[in-house]
Amino acid sequence: VQLQASGGGLVQPGGSLRLSCLASRSIFSFDSIGWYRQAPGERRELVATVTSGGTNYADSVKGRFTISGDNAKNTLYLQMNSLKPEDTAVYYCNARIQRPGMSRDYWGQGTLVTVSS
């Protein structure tokens, strides 16, 4: 499984970006798929994920970020609006496969988002 994230960059506070994650197979073939981020000196944290049960967002991004996918393109998106300086981080695409007694995570290479004036 390969995941390739893109779309990061420098944006002013209040601006928008859309991240993309191209997977090497159907995004619906995973038990969960989503986005995590890691700010300098901080632990990696969940941003948003999609499972068969629905979507899950970190409280800090609810109402501002939207996760979506295009299975025909094997691509997951993260639309980020009303960006804040505290959203600055490296954003990672994650896909997880779960089986009885086993769970495996796949990670993309990360894309840097910098929110600054």
C-alpha positions in Angstrom: 0.0 0.0 0.0 1.3 3.4 -0.9 -0.1 6.8 0.1 1.0 10.0 -1.5 -0.1 13.3 0.1 0.0 16.6 -1.6 -1.5 20.1 -1.4 0.3 21.7 1.5 1.8 25.2 1.4 1.9 28.6 3.0 -1.4 30.3 3.6 -2.5 33.3 5.5 -4.8 33.0 8.6 -8.4 32.7 7.5 -7.4 31.1 4.2 -8.1 27.7 2.7 -6.2 24.7 1.4 -7.2 21.3 0.0 -4.9 18.3 0.7 -5.0 15.2 -1.4 -4.0 11.7 -0.6 -3.5 9.3 -3.6 -3.7 5.7 -2.6 -2.4 2.7 -4.5 -5.8 1.0 -4.2 -9.4 1.8 -3.5 -9.8 4.1 -0.5 -12.8 2.1 0.5 -10.7 -1.1 0.8 -9.4 0.1 4.1 -11.1 -0.2 7.5 -10.3 3.5 8.1 -8.6 6.2 6.2 -7.9 9.7 7.3 -5.6 12.6 8.2 -3.3 13.1 11.1 -0.9 16.0 11.8 2.2 16.7 13.8 3.3 20.2 14.8 7.0 20.8 15.8 7.7 19.4 19.2 4.2 17.9 19.4 2.8 14.4 19.2 1.0 13.3 16.0 -2.7 13.8 16.4 -5.9 12.8 14.6 -7.4 15.4 12.4 -10.2 13.5 10.6 -11.0 9.9 9.7 -13.6 8.0 7.7 -14.8 4.5 8.6 -17.8 2.4 7.7 -19.4 4.1 10.7 -19.0 7.6 9.4 -16.6 10.5 9.8 -14.7 11.6 12.9 -13.1 15.0 13.5 -10.9 16.5 16.1 -12.7 19.1 18.1 -10.2 21.7 17.1 -11.1 21.4 13.4 -14.9 20.7 13.5 -16.8 23.1 11.4 -13.6 24.2 9.5 -12.3 21.0 7.9 -14.1 18.5 5.7 -12.9 15.0 4.8 -14.1 13.5 1.6 -13.0 10.9 -1.0 -13.3 10.0 -4.7 -13.0 6.3 -4.9 -12.8 6.4 -8.7 -9.6 8.3 -8.3 -8.4 6.4 -5.2 -8.0 9.8 -3.6 -8.9 11.2 -0.2 -9.2 14.9 0.4 -9.1 17.3 3.3 -10.7 20.7 2.7 -9.3 23.1 5.3 -11.1 26.5 5.7 -10.7 29.3 8.1 -7.1 28.2 8.8 -5.4 29.3 12.0 -1.7 29.6 12.9 -2.2 26.6 15.3 -3.1 24.5 12.2 0.5 24.7 11.2 1.9 21.1 11.0 3.0 18.3 8.8 -0.2 16.5 7.6 -0.1 12.8 7.1 -2.5 10.5 5.3 -3.2 7.3 7.1 -4.9 4.1 6.1 -5.6 1.2 8.5 -6.5 -2.4 8.0 -7.9 -4.3 10.9 -8.4 -8.1 11.2 -9.0 -10.2 14.3 -6.0 -9.8 16.5 -4.1 -7.5 14.1 -4.1 -3.9 13.0 -1.7 -2.3 10.5 -1.2 1.3 9.7 0.1 2.8 6.4 1.4 6.3 6.2 2.0 8.8 3.5 5.1 11.0 3.4 3.4 14.1 4.9 2.8 17.5 3.4 3.6 20.7 5.3 0.9 23.3 6.0 2.1 26.6 7.3 -0.5 29.2 8.4 1.2 32.6 8.8 0.8 36.2 7.8 
